[in-house]
Amino acid sequence: MIQVHALEIPDLERFLERHKAGFSLRSEIDLNVLLRQILQKAYEFVPSESGSILLDDPFSKVVTRSENELVFIAAFGTAGRELIGRRLSAQNGIVGQVYQNGTPYLSADVEGDSFFFREIDHIVGHRSQSIVCVPIYIGKHVCGVLELINRQDGTPFTIRDMTLLEIFAGYTSFTLQGALDAKRAHELAKRDDLTGLFNDRWFNVRLTETLAEADESGREAALIFMDLDRFKVINDCYGHLAGSQVLREVGFILKRIVDGVDATVARYGGDEFVLLLPETSLDEAVTIGEEIREVIEKHMYLSRDYGAGMPALNQQGIISASIGIAQYIPAETRESRERAKSELLKRADAAMYRAKSLGKNRVIISRAGEEMPTVS
């Protein structure tokens, strides 16, 4: 069996996250194993010295294909490990041509091929002689390329090889789409339909897990409870469709601010949101909370059409956020984790309501072990 290398989770997941914004692809399906199996099968179809799967990056992808970059997400053969994670402009090489045009390509002798890009060979110390390349589709859109280099028996690739690989690429597309569909079904039960954030049910699951992990590691955690100020005005003045769009935009803001942080962001109900921050000190949580408050206050909402006959309204300063932050200090023993969860939520909620009572658009903290002043 050939040795196949692939990007590690979670880096790999971003390349298959291509449909609804905010959907995580974590589930029991192992994408790393899936891609290794795909390349193993490609090798069995057309035995080759090396091969790779390259996908475009959906987080930076633009409509004009030539402006995108392709990333080696799985590879086998000479220098396969060194290729993983490398980026290649879609303007370069045979791979770039196949990605741009969406049609298979065979080069029996790359030395005389004007499309051949020698830079990769120079980087990894490999000598390509013959290449066959086919596009990979997800749905109706080209998202990447499957490439094989140098036939195992030393002869050039043939039209029959390209046809076989094209047939196999159809299987690859079907397999990747199946993985996406299965993972999406797995996620639907966890997600809020409007914002794509986690729902309150999954948030409570993660809260239990996070407190258990904190008690085991000895690292504190924080919980942010946020309520939008004057949100009712949006519904009253512009309608519920505008209100729904504002909630979506707030969801995008929250995800963007904690991008790269191990955080669980959830819509708790209505215009309330919660952020669970494992291994986060109170000072770090306050920094995040203040950034959220500032961005929400200054953001330009409804800056694009948000439905048929619903033109952009370009509203700034129409809402703000009252934010409560509760600190969690780990304990070696507790009478009840459910009680600890309840207390943490109550403290974050009380801090948020105190922010409301003090004039809104502010962050109030609740330190572990300290009583929150009574809301007047």
Secondary structure, DSSP 8 states (H G I E B T S, - for coil): ---EEE--TTHHHHTT--SSTT----SS--HHHHHHHHHHHHHHHS-EEEEEEEEE-TTT--SSGGG-EEEEEEEESTTHHHHTT-EEETTSHHHHHHHHH-S-EEES-GGG-TT--THHHHHHT-----EEEEEEEETTEEEEEEEEEEETTSS---HHHHHHHHHHHHHHHHHHHHHHHHHHHHHHTTB-TTT-SB-HHHHHHHHHHHHHHHHHH---EEEEEEEEETHHHHHHHH-HHHHHHHHHHHHHHHHHHTTTS--EEEEEETTEEEEEETT--HHHHHHHHHHHHHHHHH-EES-S--BTTB----EESS-EEEEEEEEE---S--S-HHHHHHHHHHHHHHHHHHHHHTTSS-EEEE-TT-------
